[in-house]
Amino acid sequence: MARALWKGNEALAEAAIRAGVDAFFGYPITPQTELLEYMARRMPELGRVFLQAESEIAAINMVYGAACAGARAMTSSSSPGISLMQEGLSYIAGSEVPCVVVDIMRGGPGLGNIQPSQADYFQLTRSAGHGDFHPLVLAPATLQEAVDLMYASFDLAFRYRTIVIIAGDGALGQMMEPVEMPPMRPPAQDRPDWAVFGAKGRPPRAITSLYLDAEELEQVNQRLQAKLKVIAAGEQRWECYLTEDADYLVVAFGTVARIAKSAVRAARAMGVRAGLFRPISLWPYPSGMLGTLIAQMRGVLVVEMNAGQMLEDVRMAVCGRVPVRFLGRMGGVIPLPDEIAAEIVHMARTRQRGNGHGAQRLLQFKE
Amino acid sequence: MTSLSLRASLREVSVPPQMEIVYAHPAALADVPMHYCPGCSHGAIHRMIAEVVDELAIRERTLCVAPVGCAVFAYKYFNFDSCEAAHGRAPAMATGLKRILPDRIIFTYQGDGDLASIGANEILHAALRGEPIGVIFVNNAVYGMTGGQMAPTTPVGMKTTSSPLGRDPLTQGRPIHLTEMLATISGVAYAVRRSMHSVAEMRKTKKAIRLAFQAQLQGLGLSLVEILAACPTNWRLTPVEALDFIRDRMASEYPVGDFKVDERLRNWSGEC
């Protein structure tokens, strides 16, 4: 199929449709609204379910209901809306029904603004709701990758009966890029053997996350954790860019990572052998590959559009073996290639003067 | 002999030719002990729902969305498919189910805290959309599961664990009349209030539940049956006193009656 120019939010919607999504429930919020609007047009054309809910709370609980019936159900939102969905996400995780959620992150906290941000990293990877669980979180850096990950997301969600979150930011949602769309897949015909759709010719089923007996709930948690271990072992995704001969490593995800690629090239032009490690799965975090790369590095620079959230995962993977610096822009400010390149070069020169550990500033923000 | 083994032995009994079975365990009700307190109305309401499901022969295509509250285990007591919703979100969850399974009979079972407080927005918008789902709204004027706190339906002056001096309308508001409110919405096909305080009222309650399911079978819109129910434990009354409390205190604030009945249901002459 030929490449065509797509807007990020609409490309995500079309990719979900081609992946066979049965039902979309959502609520308007900038900068993801075009995704909902696209679904409002396309889903009824295809005889599938579109419903604009009264709130993000209702939207995620509609997803929960449709998912219980075995449907490929999804919603999309942006940071404040994801906060409202946390309750439903926790129930969905506890009930082990599959669903897909898109978060087009914006600046926070509070109402914040509608500019791109990565400040939901902790919320998505660590605290998507109460209780012990992690969604599978995928962070595309280009629209083609966003489409490909969205296309794969329902298979992942159903394989593991888990929540898959596509984590983009306002830039990814709003930008336009050429995309090659995958082929249209028909919605699944068979209902899963765990779904509820009427107890005809079989014993009744109940989908619940309630286990009043402590030992029974602990066993449920142990089963969930065992499943998360399987996901953690099998679903780590990453990209390495110019890392083979690199002395200094930039770690960045999503929109920031593609900016960091320019910075890495600029740093190389200034004589610093820099490379980029780009986590694609934020949970599970590709710690093993990062830990392996670290062995050859003299320093690491983490760049994020937040106050240093993925930084914690990097520090855990690095384990103090090399200095870790951080460059963060917040409130919807996007870091520029020049400032990232300047940080890489500064890191290298500081190391060459031999006082890398003493001079490192672990948290650095632009004034 | 426990009631369970009595029930089992009754099933095995062969009926002499001159006799007929006039009362049996509904197929739609699971054969398990319930956890409800003595004098609680939930068990009887569960049974009425199960009887209606059997009478309409819809057990294999009925789904219950259970609430958070005392009826949280409703899914264990019905012999058909069910889901457990988050507190107040049952109408949203039922919406998701019904949109995927439009030919199934989907109902929520919700208490007054669940439906009239934390889930007021979800029930309101399910009604606005005219979702063809059933809503069994059990109003016992308190949060039962958490130990009898004030609910939005608590009568003025009633003492609860969170209104120890009695509900003061100046600071705690007056009881909400959600069924009357929902009856004003065009998407609602059926909105009535019934009571569990006497056998005669219970018969009317069952008939209303049957009409609510019938409304869904006909695809008429959202159907809601509010049921005034007893909570002797949290009211600190005996089961018999609790029935009098419904009749004397609750029914004066919440009169039983029909607030909306779709014309197409009025012509239906189903017997119960």
HADDOCK unambig.tbl for C-alpha pairs under 7 A between the chains (distance, minus, plus):
assign (segid A and resid 49 and name CA) (segid B and resid 99 and name CA) 6.77 0.50 0.50
assign (segid A and resid 54 and name CA) (segid B and resid 125 and name CA) 6.56 0.50 0.50
assign (segid A and resid 58 and name CA) (segid B and resid 89 and name CA) 6.87 0.50 0.50
assign (segid A and resid 58 and name CA) (segid B and resid 92 and name CA) 5.36 0.50 0.50
assign (segid A and resid 58 and name CA) (segid B and resid 122 and name CA) 6.56 0.50 0.50
assign (segid A and resid 61 and name CA) (segid B and resid 89 and name CA) 6.53 0.50 0.50
assign (segid A and resid 61 and name CA) (segid B and resid 92 and name CA) 5.55 0.50 0.50
assign (segid A and resid 61 and name CA) (segid B and resid 93 and name CA) 5.03 0.50 0.50
assign (segid A and resid 62 and name CA) (segid B and resid 92 and name CA) 5.02 0.50 0.50
assign (segid A and resid 62 and name CA) (segid B and resid 93 and name CA) 4.66 0.50 0.50
assign (segid A and resid 62 and name CA) (segid B and resid 95 and name CA) 6.00 0.50 0.50
assign (segid A and resid 62 and name CA) (segid B and resid 96 and name CA) 4.12 0.50 0.50
assign (segid A and resid 63 and name CA) (segid B and resid 96 and name CA) 6.06 0.50 0.50
assign (segid A and resid 64 and name CA) (segid B and resid 93 and name CA) 6.21 0.50 0.50
assign (segid A and resid 65 and name CA) (segid B and resid 93 and name CA) 4.23 0.50 0.50
assign (segid A and resid 65 and name CA) (segid B and resid 94 and name CA) 6.10 0.50 0.50
assign (segid A and resid 65 and name CA) (segid B and resid 96 and name CA) 4.46 0.50 0.50
assign (segid A and resid 65 and name CA) (segid B and resid 97 and name CA) 4.79 0.50 0.50
assign (segid A and resid 66 and name CA) (segid B and resid 96 and name CA) 4.36 0.50 0.50
assign (segid A and resid 66 and name CA) (segid B and resid 97 and name CA) 4.75 0.50 0.50
assign (segid A and resid 66 and name CA) (segid B and resid 100 and name CA) 6.00 0.50 0.50
assign (segid A and resid 69 and name CA) (segid B and resid 97 and name CA) 6.11 0.50 0.50
assign (segid A and resid 69 and name CA) (segid B and resid 100 and name CA) 7.00 0.50 0.50
assign (segid A and resid 196 and name CA) (segid B and resid 81 and name CA) 5.80 0.50 0.50
assign (segid A and resid 196 and name CA) (segid B and resid 82 and name CA) 6.89 0.50 0.50
assign (segid A and resid 197 and name CA) (segid B and resid 81 and name CA) 6.95 0.50 0.50
assign (segid A and resid 198 and name CA) (segid B and resid 60 and name CA) 5.13 0.50 0.50
assign (segid A and resid 198 and name CA) (segid B and resid 61 and name CA) 4.25 0.50 0.50
assign (segid A and resid 198 and name CA) (segid B and resid 62 and name CA) 5.75 0.50 0.50
assign (segid A and resid 198 and name CA) (segid B and resid 63 and name CA) 6.27 0.50 0.50
assign (segid A and resid 198 and name CA) (segid B and resid 80 and name CA) 6.78 0.50 0.50
assign (segid A and resid 198 and name CA) (segid B and resid 81 and name CA) 5.56 0.50 0.50
assign (segid A and resid 199 and name CA) (segid B and resid 60 and name CA) 4.72 0.50 0.50
assign (segid A and resid 199 and name CA) (segid B and resid 61 and name CA) 6.52 0.50 0.50
assign (segid A and resid 199 and name CA) (segid B and resid 80 and name CA) 5.62 0.50 0.50
assign (segid A and resid 199 and name CA) (segid B and resid 81 and name CA) 5.69 0.50 0.50
assign (segid A and resid 200 and name CA) (segid B and resid 60 and name CA) 4.59 0.50 0.50
assign (segid A and resid 200 and name CA) (segid B and resid 61 and name CA) 6.91 0.50 0.50
assign (segid A and resid 204 and name CA) (segid B and resid 79 and name CA) 6.02 0.50 0.50
assign (segid A and resid 204 and name CA) (segid B and resid 80 and name CA) 4.74 0.50 0.50
assign (segid A and resid 204 and name CA) (segid B and resid 81 and name CA) 4.81 0.50 0.50
assign (segid A and resid 205 and name CA) (segid B and resid 81 and name CA) 4.85 0.50 0.50
assign (segid A and resid 205 and name CA) (segid B and resid 82 and name CA) 6.44 0.50 0.50
assign (segid A and resid 206 and name CA) (segid B and resid 75 and name CA) 6.21 0.50 0.50
assign (segid A and resid 206 and name CA) (segid B and resid 81 and name CA) 5.68 0.50 0.50
assign (segid A and resid 206 and name CA) (segid B and resid 82 and name CA) 4.65 0.50 0.50
assign (segid A and resid 206 and name CA) (segid B and resid 83 and name CA) 5.37 0.50 0.50
assign (segid A and resid 207 and name CA) (segid B and resid 82 and name CA) 6.46 0.50 0.50
assign (segid A and resid 207 and name CA) (segid B and resid 83 and name CA) 4.64 0.50 0.50
assign (segid A and resid 207 and name CA) (segid B and resid 84 and name CA) 6.19 0.50 0.50
assign (segid A and resid 208 and name CA) (segid B and resid 83 and name CA) 5.92 0.50 0.50
assign (segid A and resid 208 and name CA) (segid B and resid 84 and name CA) 4.85 0.50 0.50
